[in-house]
Amino acid sequence: MIVSYFLVFLLAAIPLFELITVIPLAIIGGLAPVPVAILGFLGNLLTILLLIVFVDKIKLLLRTRKQKRNVVTEVEGGEDQYTEGTEPEQDSKKQKRARVLFDKYGLPGLTIFGPLLVGSHISAFMGMSFGSSRGLVTGWMIASLVIWTIVSTVLANSGVSFLAPDLKENGFLLRIFQ
């Protein structure tokens, strides 16, 4: 029985199996909704937080490398001269389009609807890569995960209770691990 709940935690942590799919499958499988919701939320949140911290560290590393390249050195004649390789980089067309979309819907729209449309991990990555702060992305992703955890738990539990009331005591996951 504990193994099945541990699987819920692990599957929710994997980017391909979002909590939006893991929670209903576990409830249909006969597991209790509240522990499934909590473990699914925590599993997904753990990897989201790791991703946000990782992307933030990469952004910091890239920023410091760029600052080192763009150091202005003073030449003997008193003129400032950029060091080698300091040409300002132009954004590509794809980056400009992505930025326009992000500006149109903002971070809240990306984080709330992103888990349903593209996945929570990609939503967090996109939010960080578009220049949002770590705190804002973290806060909005937590809010989004709470919303989707509640919605998927309530809908799955209501559907199982209505369509197959005997499934709760006799779910396929319970039969597998007994």
N, CA, C and O of each residue as an XYZ file, in Angstrom:
712
protein
N       0.819     -1.194      0.000
C       0.000      0.000      0.000
C       0.868      1.264      0.000
O       0.577      2.212     -0.730
N       1.916      1.284      0.802
C       2.804      2.438      0.865
C       3.527      2.611     -0.468
O       3.820      3.733     -0.880
N       3.810      1.518     -1.127
C       4.505      1.567     -2.415
C       3.667      2.342     -3.433
O       4.211      3.118     -4.219
N       2.373      2.140     -3.422
C       1.516      2.834     -4.384
C       1.501      4.341     -4.127
O       1.470      5.124     -5.076
N       1.522      4.755     -2.868
C       1.571      6.184     -2.567
C       2.938      6.769     -2.931
O       3.031      7.911     -3.382
N       3.986      5.986     -2.732
C       5.323      6.429     -3.132
C       5.396      6.603     -4.647
O       6.040      7.532     -5.136
N       4.742      5.720     -5.383
C       4.687      5.848     -6.841
C       3.960      7.122     -7.262
O       4.340      7.758     -8.245
N       2.930      7.492     -6.534
C       2.219      8.743     -6.833
C       3.184      9.917     -6.702
O       3.221     10.794     -7.566
N       3.957      9.934     -5.632
C       4.934     10.994     -5.417
C       5.960     11.026     -6.553
O       6.248     12.087     -7.106
N       6.507      9.864     -6.894
C       7.527      9.800     -7.951
C       6.972     10.180     -9.315
O       7.607     10.939    -10.047
N       5.805      9.669     -9.667
C       5.237      9.968    -10.979
C       4.867     11.442    -11.108
O       5.015     12.028    -12.181
N       4.393     12.038    -10.033
C       4.065     13.467    -10.079
C       5.328     14.315    -10.233
O       5.270     15.429    -10.754
N       6.459     13.792     -9.783
C       7.721     14.524     -9.892
C       8.301     14.463    -11.294
O       9.107     15.317    -11.664
N       7.909     13.473    -12.078
C       8.438     13.315    -13.427
C       7.709     14.269    -14.364
O       6.479     14.307    -14.359
N       8.441     15.045    -15.172
C       7.794     16.027    -16.047
C       6.769     15.445    -17.020
O       5.811     16.137    -17.365
N       6.927     14.231    -17.464
C       5.970     13.659    -18.405
C       4.641     13.283    -17.747
O       3.599     13.283    -18.402
N       4.680     12.968    -16.468
C       3.469     12.584    -15.740
C       3.117     13.690    -14.763
O       3.503     13.629    -13.596
N       2.425     14.647    -15.197
C       2.071     15.786    -14.346
C       1.060     15.368    -13.282
O       0.408     14.331    -13.404
N       0.938     16.181    -12.243
C      -0.024     15.862    -11.188
C      -1.459     15.865    -11.696
O      -2.334     15.241    -11.096
N      -1.703     16.566    -12.797
C      -3.046     16.617    -13.369
C      -3.467     15.232    -13.876
O      -4.660     14.933    -13.912
N      -2.528     14.402    -14.259
C      -2.869     13.047    -14.694
C      -2.639     12.008    -13.604
O      -3.383     11.031    -13.520
N      -1.626     12.201    -12.771
C      -1.296     11.214    -11.741
C      -2.391     11.139    -10.673
O      -2.776     10.045    -10.260
N      -2.884     12.270    -10.234
C      -3.897     12.280     -9.172
C      -5.173     11.548     -9.602
O      -5.632     10.669     -8.873
N      -5.763     11.876    -10.760
C      -6.963     11.120    -11.153
C      -6.703      9.617    -11.338
O      -7.536      8.795    -10.956
N      -5.560      9.258    -11.920
C      -5.259      7.831    -12.093
C      -5.145      7.113    -10.753
O      -5.628      5.991    -10.605
N      -4.516      7.750     -9.789
C      -4.374      7.134     -8.471
C      -5.734      7.010     -7.770
O      -5.998      6.009     -7.104
N      -6.578      8.006     -7.917
C      -7.904      7.946     -7.296
C      -8.753      6.870     -7.975
O      -9.462      6.116     -7.309
N      -8.673      6.808     -9.301
C      -9.380      5.744    -10.021
C      -8.829      4.375     -9.620
O      -9.554      3.380     -9.594
N      -7.544      4.346     -9.312
C      -6.913      3.103     -8.869
C      -7.321      2.669     -7.480
O      -6.969      1.567     -7.059
N      -8.047      3.494     -6.757
C      -8.552      3.111     -5.453
C      -7.827      3.705     -4.271
O      -8.120      3.344     -3.131
N      -6.898      4.596     -4.501
C      -6.176      5.217     -3.389
C      -6.998      6.366     -2.806
O      -7.846      6.949     -3.482
N      -6.733      6.675     -1.551
C      -7.455      7.736     -0.849
C      -7.113      9.098     -1.463
O      -5.939      9.382     -1.704
N      -8.109      9.935     -1.718
C      -7.878     11.206     -2.418
C      -6.965     12.201     -1.697
O      -6.129     12.839     -2.337
N      -7.111     12.343     -0.388
C      -6.332     13.364      0.325
C      -4.835     13.048      0.318
O      -4.043     13.922     -0.034
N      -4.413     11.828      0.694
C      -2.978     11.545      0.610
C      -2.439     11.612     -0.817
O      -1.309     12.049     -1.034
N      -3.240     11.184     -1.783
C      -2.824     11.258     -3.183
C      -2.608     12.707     -3.591
O      -1.612     13.025     -4.241
N      -3.525     13.588     -3.220
C      -3.403     15.001     -3.562
C      -2.159     15.612     -2.921
O      -1.418     16.345     -3.577
N      -1.931     15.317     -1.663
C      -0.770     15.880     -0.962
C       0.534     15.369     -1.567
O       1.450     16.149     -1.828
N       0.615     14.068     -1.787
C       1.854     13.499     -2.340
C       2.077     13.925     -3.787
O       3.212     14.184     -4.188
N       1.013     14.000     -4.568
C       1.141     14.468     -5.943
C       1.621     15.910     -5.988
O       2.501     16.256     -6.776
N       1.036     16.749     -5.140
C       1.439     18.155     -5.066
C       2.910     18.272     -4.658
O       3.672     19.001     -5.293
N       3.310     17.561     -3.610
C       4.681     17.660     -3.115
C       5.696     17.127     -4.127
O       6.773     17.702     -4.285
N       5.361     16.038     -4.807
C       6.265     15.496     -5.811
C       6.487     16.466     -6.956
O       7.619     16.685     -7.388
N       5.395     17.048     -7.446
C       5.502     17.999     -8.545
C       6.205     19.271     -8.092
O       7.041     19.810     -8.819
N       5.879     19.749     -6.913
C       6.480     20.971     -6.393
C       7.983     20.818     -6.197
O       8.741     21.747     -6.479
N       8.419     19.667     -5.721
C       9.840     19.455     -5.475
C      10.656     19.648     -6.749
O      11.664     20.354     -6.739
N      10.232     19.034     -7.829
C      11.008     19.162     -9.066
C      10.860     20.544     -9.689
O      11.784     21.030    -10.342
N       9.715     21.180     -9.497
C       9.539     22.556     -9.984
C      10.518     23.487     -9.258
O      11.175     24.314     -9.891
N      10.612     23.352     -7.946
C      11.526     24.204     -7.180
C      12.983     23.953     -7.572
O      13.769     24.893     -7.690
N      13.336     22.691     -7.772
C      14.701     22.379     -8.219
C      14.979     22.998     -9.584
O      16.064     23.534     -9.812
N      14.020     22.930    -10.481
C      14.170     23.512    -11.813
C      14.341     25.026    -11.735
O      15.197     25.590    -12.417
N      13.536     25.684    -10.912
C      13.612     27.138    -10.770
C      14.973     27.559    -10.225
O      15.573     28.511    -10.723
N      15.463     26.853     -9.201
C      16.768     27.175     -8.629
C      17.876     26.929     -9.660
O      18.800     27.733     -9.787
N      17.780     25.819    -10.391
C      18.780     25.501    -11.413
C      18.818     26.576    -12.497
O      19.895     27.050    -12.857
N      17.666     26.962    -13.016
C      17.623     27.980    -14.069
C      18.131     29.312    -13.539
O      18.814     30.038    -14.262
N      17.815     29.649    -12.294
C      18.290     30.891    -11.700
C      19.819     30.885    -11.591
O      20.464     31.899    -11.855
N      20.386     29.766    -11.209
C      21.852     29.670    -11.117
C      22.490     29.791    -12.502
O      23.526     30.440    -12.647
N      21.890     29.181    -13.510
C      22.409     29.284    -14.878
C      22.332     30.731    -15.359
O      23.274     31.231    -15.974
N      21.206     31.411    -15.078
C      21.076     32.815    -15.474
C      22.140     33.672    -14.807
O      22.703     34.566    -15.438
N      22.416     33.408    -13.549
C      23.440     34.156    -12.821
C      24.818     33.896    -13.431
O      25.604     34.826    -13.612
N      25.105     32.651    -13.742
C      26.381     32.298    -14.364
C      26.546     32.986    -15.714
O      27.605     33.543    -16.002
N      25.514     32.952    -16.534
C      25.581     33.594    -17.852
C      25.726     35.108    -17.731
O      26.451     35.732    -18.505
N      25.037     35.690    -16.762
C      25.118     37.136    -16.551
C      26.521     37.542    -16.128
O      27.043     38.545    -16.615
N      27.141     36.786    -15.235
C      28.493     37.140    -14.799
C      29.503     36.948    -15.924
O      30.445     37.730    -16.055
N      29.310     35.913    -16.735
C      30.210     35.715    -17.884
C      30.069     36.859    -18.879
O      31.063     37.331    -19.431
N      28.839     37.306    -19.109
C      28.612     38.409    -20.044
C      29.211     39.704    -19.504
O      29.770     40.493    -20.267
N      29.100     39.927    -18.202
C      29.671     41.133    -17.616
C      31.194     41.120    -17.718
O      31.817     42.160    -17.934
N      31.782     39.947    -17.563
C      33.238     39.856    -17.683
C      33.693     40.161    -19.105
O      34.737     40.779    -19.311
N      32.899     39.724    -20.088
C      33.251     39.999    -21.493
C      33.050     41.466    -21.834
O      33.772     42.008    -22.671
N      32.095     42.106    -21.208
C      31.759     43.490    -21.545
C      32.507     44.512    -20.700
O      32.115     45.678    -20.649
N      33.555     44.097    -20.052
C      34.334     45.018    -19.227
C      34.976     46.063    -20.124
O      35.598     45.749    -21.138
N      34.809     47.285    -19.730
C      35.398     48.378    -20.492
C      36.804     48.604    -19.960
O      37.016     48.808    -18.765
N      37.753     48.562    -20.880
C      39.137     48.797    -20.484
C      39.579     50.153    -21.004
O      39.158     50.588    -22.076
N      40.415     50.801    -20.251
C      40.896     52.116    -20.646
C      42.216     51.965    -21.382
O      43.141     51.303    -20.911
N      42.283     52.595    -22.550
C      43.490     52.541    -23.373
C      44.380     53.723    -22.972
O      43.909     54.659    -22.326
N      45.650     53.685    -23.346
C      46.600     54.717    -22.932
C      46.166     56.124    -23.303
O      46.449     57.066    -22.563
N      45.492     56.287    -24.417
C      45.092     57.620    -24.851
C      43.916     58.174    -24.064
O      43.446     59.269    -24.377
N      43.421     57.468    -23.058
C      42.304     57.945    -22.266
C      40.953     57.573    -22.842
O      39.919     57.960    -22.297
N      40.948     56.822    -23.945
C      39.680     56.413    -24.548
C      39.243     55.070    -23.972
O      40.067     54.212    -23.656
N      37.946     54.912    -23.845
C      37.408     53.632    -23.405
C      37.280     52.714    -24.607
O      36.879     53.142    -25.689
N      37.617     51.467    -24.412
C      37.518     50.505    -25.506
C      36.963     49.204    -24.938
O      37.405     48.731    -23.891
N      35.980     48.628    -25.650
C      35.429     47.353    -25.218
C      36.420     46.252    -25.501
O      37.149     46.292    -26.493
N      36.443     45.282    -24.634
C      37.315     44.133    -24.872
C      36.728     43.277    -25.978
O      35.596     43.493    -26.411
N      37.492     42.321    -26.423
C      37.117     41.503    -27.576
C      35.826     40.735    -27.303
O      35.605     40.228    -26.203
N      34.983     40.661    -28.328
C      33.755     39.872    -28.244
C      32.639     40.536    -27.471
O      31.815     39.848    -26.869
N      32.590     41.839    -27.473
C      31.573     42.523    -26.682
C      30.476     43.134    -27.525
O      29.793     44.051    -27.069
N      30.291     42.660    -28.724
C      29.215     43.177    -29.564
C      27.879     42.884    -28.897
O      27.653     41.757    -28.458
N      26.993     43.862    -28.808
C      25.694     43.582    -28.203
C      24.935     42.554    -29.040
O      24.885     42.640    -30.267
N      24.345     41.577    -28.344
C      23.640     40.510    -29.035
C      22.215     40.950    -29.362
O      21.547     41.593    -28.552
N      21.767     40.595    -30.558
C      20.407     40.899    -30.987
C      19.514     39.692    -30.695
O      19.935     38.547    -30.858
N      18.293     39.955    -30.269
C      17.350     38.872    -30.031
C      16.904     38.287    -31.365
O      16.736     39.005    -32.350
N      16.715     36.977    -31.379
C      16.231     36.329    -32.591
C      14.733     36.590    -32.740
O      14.084     37.079    -31.816
N      14.201     36.264    -33.900
C      12.776     36.466    -34.143
C      11.939     35.608    -33.202
O      10.894     36.048    -32.722
N      12.393     34.386    -32.939
C      11.653     33.494    -32.044
C      11.608     34.062    -30.628
O      10.573     34.014    -29.964
N      12.727     34.592    -30.176
C      12.763     35.179    -28.843
C      11.829     36.378    -28.747
O      11.157     36.572    -27.733
N      11.790     37.180    -29.804
C      10.902     38.342    -29.807
C       9.440     37.905    -29.771
O       8.637     38.481    -29.038
N       9.091     36.878    -30.568
C       7.706     36.385    -30.573
C       7.319     35.807    -29.222
O       6.222     36.060    -28.724
N       8.220     35.030    -28.629
C       7.938     34.446    -27.323
C       7.761     35.534    -26.272
O       6.910     35.430    -25.388
N       8.570     36.571    -26.380
C       8.461     37.668    -25.430
C       7.128     38.402    -25.585
O       6.525     38.804    -24.590
N       6.663     38.579    -26.830
C       5.381     39.233    -27.070
C       4.250     38.414    -26.450
O       3.347     38.972    -25.826
N       4.298     37.092    -26.622
C       3.276     36.233    -26.024
C       3.305     36.313    -24.505
O       2.262     36.388    -23.855
N       4.510     36.297    -23.947
C       4.645     36.385    -22.498
C       4.131     37.723    -21.991
O       3.460     37.788    -20.961
N       4.453     38.803    -22.727
C       3.987     40.130    -22.327
C       2.474     40.234    -22.429
O       1.845     40.943    -21.643
N       1.887     39.534    -23.390
C       0.432     39.594    -23.583
C      -0.314     38.910    -22.443
O      -1.288     39.455    -21.924
N       0.132     37.729    -22.052
C      -0.579     36.957    -21.026
C       0.062     37.042    -19.653
O      -0.594     36.756    -18.651
N       1.293     37.419    -19.586
C       1.974     37.607    -18.325
C       2.330     36.311    -17.623
O       1.963     35.221    -18.063
N       3.039     36.451    -16.543
C       3.445     35.310    -15.741
C       2.251     34.587    -15.121
O       2.236     33.357    -15.104
N       1.246     35.311    -14.609
C       0.091     34.586    -14.042
C      -0.612     33.695    -15.072
O      -0.956     32.552    -14.770
N      -0.821     34.203    -16.261
C      -1.470     33.395    -17.293
C      -0.633     32.193    -17.677
O      -1.155     31.097    -17.884
N       0.675     32.407    -17.770
C       1.582     31.316    -18.129
C       1.575     30.229    -17.064
O       1.511     29.045    -17.396
N       1.640     30.604    -15.806
C       1.729     29.606    -14.748
C       0.390     28.942    -14.430
O       0.360     27.775    -14.037
N      -0.707     29.664    -14.594
C      -2.011     29.063    -14.287
C      -2.457     28.120    -15.406
O      -2.905     27.008    -15.128
N      -2.342     28.540    -16.651
C      -2.818     27.709    -17.760
C      -1.732     26.810    -18.343
O      -2.033     25.843    -19.042
N      -0.493     27.121    -18.061
C       0.610     26.335    -18.585
C       0.594     24.865    -18.181
O       0.806     24.007    -19.039
N       0.347     24.531    -16.894
C       0.333     23.116    -16.524
C      -0.699     22.287    -17.296
O      -0.476     21.104    -17.553
N      -1.789     22.886    -17.655
C      -2.800     22.170    -18.428
C      -2.402     22.070    -19.898
O      -2.661     21.052    -20.540
N      -1.775     23.116    -20.435
C      -1.478     23.163    -21.863
C      -0.117     22.576    -22.232
O      -0.014     21.835    -23.210
N       0.911     22.890    -21.479
C       2.262     22.436    -21.831
C       2.971     21.689    -20.709
O       4.017     21.086    -20.948
N       2.452     21.711    -19.531
C       3.089     21.057    -18.392
C       3.664     22.071    -17.423
O       4.068     23.166    -17.815
N       3.694     21.695    -16.160
C       4.140     22.632    -15.130
C       5.634     22.906    -15.206
O       6.066     24.029    -14.946
N       6.426     21.910    -15.553
C       7.869     22.117    -15.616
C       8.242     23.070    -16.750
O       9.099     23.938    -16.582
N       7.606     22.907    -17.888
C       7.880     23.802    -19.012
C       7.397     25.208    -18.688
O       8.049     26.185    -19.057
N       6.266     25.323    -18.007
C       5.761     26.645    -17.616
C       6.743     27.359    -16.695
O       7.011     28.548    -16.868
N       7.275     26.636    -15.722
C       8.252     27.241    -14.808
C       9.522     27.636    -15.556
O      10.070     28.715    -15.332
N       9.983     26.767    -16.439
C      11.182     27.065    -17.221
C      10.969     28.298    -18.094
O      11.834     29.171    -18.164
N       9.814     28.367    -18.758
C       9.525     29.517    -19.618
C       9.436     30.797    -18.797
O       9.954     31.833    -19.211
N       8.795     30.738    -17.656
C       8.693     31.914    -16.806
C      10.057     32.430    -16.381
O      10.294     33.637    -16.361
N      10.957     31.504    -16.039
C      12.304     31.909    -15.640
C      13.105     32.417    -16.833
O      13.846     33.392    -16.712
N      12.963     31.773    -17.970
C      13.770     32.174    -19.117
C      13.320     33.497    -19.715
O      14.092     34.143    -20.423
N      12.086     33.915    -19.447
C      11.609     35.200    -19.945
C      11.955     36.344    -19.005
O      11.505     37.472    -19.209
N      12.738     36.070    -17.991
C      13.258     37.142    -17.163
C      12.505     37.409    -15.873
O      12.809     38.380    -15.181
N      11.542     36.587    -15.533
C      10.837     36.791    -14.265
C      11.745     36.396    -13.106
O      12.656     35.583    -13.262
N      11.487     36.975    -11.963
C      12.318     36.667    -10.809
C      11.966     35.299    -10.249
O      10.866     34.785    -10.455
N      12.912     34.732     -9.547
C      12.722     33.411     -8.947
C      11.556     33.414     -7.971
O      10.783     32.457     -7.928
N      11.423     34.465     -7.197
C      10.341     34.545     -6.215
C       8.967     34.602     -6.861
O       8.034     33.936     -6.413
N       8.845     35.401     -7.919
C       7.555     35.493     -8.609
C       7.160     34.176     -9.270
O       6.015     33.739     -9.157
N       8.099     33.551     -9.953
C       7.800     32.284    -10.612
C       7.439     31.225     -9.567
O       6.498     30.455     -9.760
N       8.183     31.188     -8.471
C       7.905     30.219     -7.416
C       6.510     30.436     -6.829
O       5.747     29.484     -6.668
N       6.182     31.675     -6.513
C       4.871     31.969     -5.938
C       3.723     31.613     -6.867
O       2.749     30.986     -6.452
N       3.842     32.014     -8.124
C       2.780     31.715     -9.083
C       2.688     30.224     -9.383
O       1.588     29.708     -9.584
N       3.804     29.527     -9.418
C       3.762     28.089     -9.664
C       3.137     27.349     -8.484
O       2.382     26.398     -8.687
N       3.434     27.763     -7.271
C       2.809     27.137     -6.097
C       1.300     27.352     -6.144
O       0.530     26.419     -5.913
N       0.878     28.579     -6.442
C      -0.560     28.857     -6.542
C      -1.207     28.007     -7.625
O      -2.291     27.459     -7.430
N      -0.540     27.903     -8.757
C      -1.062     27.102     -9.862
C      -1.165     25.628     -9.488
O      -2.173     24.983     -9.777
N      -0.133     25.093     -8.852
C      -0.157     23.686     -8.451
C      -1.233     23.409     -7.414
O      -1.862     22.351     -7.439
N      -1.449     24.347     -6.505
C      -2.532     24.187     -5.523
C      -3.877     24.133     -6.239
O      -4.706     23.270     -5.951
N      -4.088     25.053     -7.168
C      -5.358     25.093     -7.914
C      -5.568     23.791     -8.671
O      -6.633     23.183     -8.562
N      -4.565     23.347     -9.442
C      -4.722     22.141    -10.256
C      -4.801     20.880     -9.413
O      -5.440     19.909     -9.820
N      -4.165     20.872     -8.244
C      -4.292     19.725     -7.339
C      -5.720     19.614     -6.825
O      -6.300     18.529     -6.822
N      -6.280     20.723     -6.396
C      -7.652     20.719     -5.879
C      -8.635     20.348     -6.978
O      -9.519     19.518     -6.768
N      -8.487     20.959     -8.150
C      -9.415     20.695     -9.257
C      -9.352     19.223     -9.671
O     -10.390     18.573     -9.799
N      -8.160     18.699     -9.878
C      -8.059     17.310    -10.339
C      -8.512     16.319     -9.268
O      -9.100     15.288     -9.595
N      -8.249     16.616     -8.002
C      -8.685     15.724     -6.923
C     -10.199     15.713     -6.795
O     -10.815     14.651     -6.703
N     -10.791     16.893     -6.790
C     -12.251     16.976     -6.642
C     -12.960     16.342     -7.833
O     -13.913     15.585     -7.651
N     -12.509     16.638     -9.043
C     -13.151     16.070    -10.227
C     -12.984     14.553    -10.291
O     -13.937     13.840    -10.602
N     -11.798     14.063    -10.005
C     -11.579     12.613    -10.048
C     -12.364     11.903     -8.958
O     -12.968     10.860     -9.208
N     -12.363     12.450     -7.768
C     -13.097     11.827     -6.664
C     -14.601     11.857     -6.918
O     -15.301     10.885     -6.631
N     -15.092     12.957     -7.449
C     -16.518     13.051     -7.769
C     -16.894     12.082     -8.882
O     -17.943     11.440     -8.818
N     -16.053     11.972     -9.890
C     -16.328     11.053    -10.993
C     -16.329      9.611    -10.552
O     -17.194      8.837    -10.960
N     -15.360      9.235     -9.713
C     -15.304      7.861     -9.216
C     -16.505      7.584     -8.319
O     -17.113      6.518     -8.412
N     -16.850      8.526     -7.456
C     -17.997      8.337     -6.560
C     -19.297      8.203     -7.338
O     -20.177      7.431     -6.956
N     -19.418      8.949     -8.423
C     -20.657      8.944     -9.197
C     -20.728      7.767    -10.169
O     -21.744      7.075    -10.238
N     -19.647      7.543    -10.920
C     -19.672      6.537    -11.983
C     -19.392      5.117    -11.499
O     -19.978      4.161    -12.008
N     -18.507      4.976    -10.528
C     -18.134      3.640    -10.052
C     -17.916      3.653     -8.559
O     -16.772      3.654     -8.102
N     -18.996      3.664     -7.780
C     -18.841      3.787     -6.327
C     -18.082      2.628     -5.680
O     -17.461      2.816     -4.634
N     -18.115      1.437     -6.277
C     -17.415      0.304     -5.671
C     -15.923      0.299     -5.992
O     -15.182     -0.522     -5.450
N     -15.476      1.186     -6.848
C     -14.079      1.233     -7.259
C     -13.164      1.675     -6.120
O     -11.992      1.299     -6.081
N     -13.693      2.468     -5.199
C     -12.854      2.966     -4.106
C     -12.354      1.833     -3.215
O     -11.206      1.858     -2.771
N     -13.192      0.854     -2.954
C     -12.775     -0.259     -2.102
C     -12.074     -1.348     -2.901
O     -11.417     -2.216     -2.326
N     -12.210     -1.309     -4.214
C     -11.735     -2.407     -5.041
C     -10.918     -1.897     -6.228
O     -10.991     -2.474     -7.313
N     -10.150     -0.838     -6.046
C      -9.401     -0.238     -7.144
C      -8.267     -1.130     -7.632
O      -7.776     -1.983     -6.893
N      -7.858     -0.930     -8.876
C      -6.832     -1.795     -9.463
C      -5.477     -1.649     -8.787
O      -4.730     -2.625     -8.715
N      -5.134     -0.471     -8.293
C      -3.853     -0.307     -7.594
C      -3.843     -1.064     -6.270
O      -2.829     -1.644     -5.880
N      -4.981     -1.049     -5.588
C      -5.059     -1.780     -4.330
C      -4.927     -3.280     -4.553
O      -4.302     -3.985     -3.760
N      -5.528     -3.764     -5.653
C      -5.430     -5.199     -5.950
C      -4.013     -5.581     -6.346
O      -3.555     -6.673     -6.007
N      -3.309     -4.707     -7.055
C      -1.950     -5.015     -7.483
C      -1.010     -5.150     -6.290
O      -0.189     -6.066     -6.250
N      -1.122     -4.247     -5.322
C      -0.174     -4.215     -4.209
C      -0.636     -4.973     -2.990
O      -0.015     -4.866     -1.933
N      -1.707     -5.738     -3.101
C      -2.148     -6.548     -1.948
C      -1.722     -7.978     -2.102
O      -2.003     -8.803     -1.233
